[in-house]
Amino acid sequence: MEILGKEPVFREPWHAQVFALAVHLNETGVFTWPDWADRFSQTLAAHGLDRELDGGDDYFTAWLAALESLLAERDIAPPEDVTRLRGAWETAYLETPHGAPVQLKD
């Protein structure tokens, strides 16, 4: 992740999306930023990430895990719902022709 320069701020679109989702949930009062920082720190410790992260997939995978655990704890996004939705997106993605928009089936 680079703030200034020619490199994009986020390496992958999903990095930006999960970051924006956490910021939005904080801004709408779902959790405070200190709550978020504490959960993210716990996630890093639990995953044994004792090295400096480079802002790539390792960082945002930990970010996503922290977000999922915080939302599960508050019964906003129970793990079984997240698993089901993740599976639905994977199926839709794999069944979608290249270049076509991915759409979940009802």
N, C-alpha and C positions, 0 to 999 in steps of 0.2 A: 504494500500500500504506500503510495507516495502522494504527499499533499501538493507539492509544487513540481513543476517540470513537465516533461512530455509524456510520462507514463500515466495511465489511468489511475484514479484514486483507488478503485477496486479492480482486482484482477479478473473477477468473474461477475456476471450479472447477479447471481444468487448471493454473493457477498454483500452487494449493495442492498438487495431486497431484505435479507435477514437483519442487516444493520438498521435499515429504515423502519422495519416492523418493530424492533425493540424501542427505537426512539419514539415512534408513534404510540406504542402501548404505555410508555412512560409519560408522554405528554397528555394522554387521555386519562391518566390516573390509575392505570391497572397496577403499576408498581412504581416505587420511587427509584431514583437513580442510585442512592446508597444501597437499596435492596438488590438492585441489578448488579452493582459492582461486587457486593458480597457474594452473590450467587455465582458470578463469573469466576471470581477468585477460588471459590470452593470447587468449581468444575475443573479449573486448571490443576488444582492440587489433586483432585480425585483421579484425573487422567495421567498424573505423573509428569505433567508438562513443566519441567523445571528449567527449561531453556527458554531463551527469548524467541518468541514467535515472530515470523516475518510478515504477517499480514496476509498470508495466503490461505490455502484450504485448511491448514492446521488451526489457524487462529479462528476462522469463521465456523469450522466444525465445532470447536469448543464453544463459540458464541451461540450456535444453534442448540447445542446440548444444554447450555445454561438456560436459554429461553424456554425450551421444551420442559425442563424440570420445574422452572418457576411457574409456568402456566399450568402444569399438571398439579402442582402443590395447591394452587388456588382453584382447582377444578374448572378451569377455563378451557383447557385442552387436554382431556384425559389421554394417557398414553395409547389406549386402544383406539381412540378416535384419530390420533395422529398416525398410528400405524396403518389404519384403514385408508385414510386419505393419501398417505404416501404411496401405498400400493395402487390406489386408483390412478394417481398421477403417473406412476411408472407404467402401468398398463396402457393408459391413454397415450403416453409419449411413444412407447414401443409400437403402438398400432397406428400412429399418425404418419402419413407420408412425409418425406423430407420436404421442408419448406412450408408445410401447411400448419396453421395454428393448432396447438394442442387444446383439446376440449374434453372435459370430464363428461362421462355419460351419466344420465340421471338414474 
